[in-house]
Amino acid sequence: MLTRGPYLQSTSSPPSATVVHAPIRIGIVHGHQCIPTGDLDALSTIARQMDVDVLVSGHTHTFQAIEYDGRFFVNPGSATGAWTGLHSGDPTPSFALMDIQGAVVVTYVYQLVEGEVRVEKIEYRKEVEAVKPAVAPPPLAQSNSVYSSAGGGFAPSGPASPQATQGVW
């Protein structure tokens, strides 16, 4: 999924996207919409506006995966380790893969650290309301009479009655 960043001239890519993998709703944004850049409160506001459980964003070129405010935020970083003026130091090349099974999102993060690929597994579980079983309708009221075609209608149940009483329809 591609979303439009601040320098993309083409308007064919949307500024954001939502992917639904029930019951998980995933929002995708470039991240330049977040002010201050990478701020969790600002990202949380975007996630609430998009009504998503997971928000994937970028722009900082720095990996981050964190549960915050009941949602999961993933910034896969930069696969090339591109430098950004936002942080000092050497950039760490990274990318993330997400495996979604029901209400569980497992994120695998690959980072190139000191010439070695390191893989980290991070799990997020969405709190899903338990599906309430369908409530069965109450049983029909038990009648104290039974229908007998031979007896000409309804008769009280229980001990045999010498006279059948006529039922009302």
Buried (B, 14 or more C-beta within 10 A) or exposed (E): EEBBBEEEEEEEEEEBBEBEBEEBBBBBBBBBBBEEBBEBEBBBBBBBEBEBBBBBBBBBBBBBBEEEEEBBBBBBBBEEBEEEEEEEEEBBBBBBEBEBEEBEBBBEBBBBEEEEEEEEEBEBEBEEEEEEEEEEEEEEEEEEBEEEEEBEBBBBEEEEEEEBEEBEE
